[in-house]
Structures are given as structure tokens and as C-alpha cells.
Amino acid sequence: MRHVERALELHHIAEPHYNCCQSVVIPFAESLGLDPDAFYQAAAQFGSGMRRGSVCGAVTGGLMALGLLGADNQTAVEFQRRFREQAGALDCSDLLRAARENGESQKSHCDRMVAAAVALAEELTAAK
């Protein structure tokens, strides 16, 4: 299963809930043979912009995935630049505000952010 498909599958599980950060990083952890439960726990407080509307959980999960894949700092900076360019912002509160203004539901918006972060991490690292 591709990382994007797995991320969206996790994001749609009702119980237990997978936040955006967890949904992005866990497929990469799984593909590397790492314990997904450990990443579920480690990423638990990074959803909803670190629980305060700050950096989007999908961005945080993408940065975690880059770390797992051995990406350098330049790649992390490029990830953030391209995510901001594609999505319009990095902060959860700004992204959600724009989604509401465009009539997009939060669920649809977050699915889109999760998919974008995973695809971008894959692209920048050629992860398979």
C-alpha cells in the first residue's frame, strides 16, 4: 500500500483517533519496520497544530517522516517551503480559516493536508 493511501486510511479510523501528524508519520514508520504504536504515542500531541493552532500536524508528521528517512536540514526547509506554497500557510489555524472561507469541511481539508504532506515527503526523498 502506498504511503498516501495508508495515511488516509489511518486518518479515517474513528477509534482510536489518528490525528494528522500520526496519520502522516506512521506509514513511513511502518515501511521502515518501526513500531507504529510508538509513533502513535510520540505524535499524539502534535495534532491540531500542537493543540494550539500552530504548525499543522500534517507538516509536523512530514518533518518526522523526513527525519526517519534520513533527510537533511535543506530537505526539511524545502518541504516547508513547498508545503506553504501549495497550501498557502503552515499553521493549522490559518489553513483551517482559509478552508472555511472556501466552504471546505474540516475533514476534507485535513485529508487534503495529510495527502499533500505524505506526497511531498515521498517526492523529496524518493521514498517507496
Steps between C-alpha positions, in 0.01 A plus 500: 500500500632842411575743782223744398237226494611371840506851648143569388391157624638584846351849494155349441514256792252616763637309797771545593519844340807572290581870477662652192854462635450135590334429167797642309793351695369149575500370140868591471578338836315185392687484169829517692394218734467732800232463768193697390369510858811687610439761231131516587608597852787730394280696258192512724538861610590646160148498353299821465816702466661371819159533666510879456455578131874526436687296237263264321524141622541377143808723467638372830437141395670569168805637678506194726481278190789688342702439815422128488607491136832671576425827321729793568408846628487643149237244406294591807516868407397415143211287632369794701547746213315279254223410744442871571505574127243226429274549802541871565625475859667272753287572807190293566288800599584688177441192286165424666387861471570497126321167462190634675507813284506274194209290631713192558422272793769448763513126426546557127761768565698285743489202263643726231778624732589143605517385138705806398753453782550131427533555125750778553710295744498213249598729216784665687649171617396270217346279773338185368 
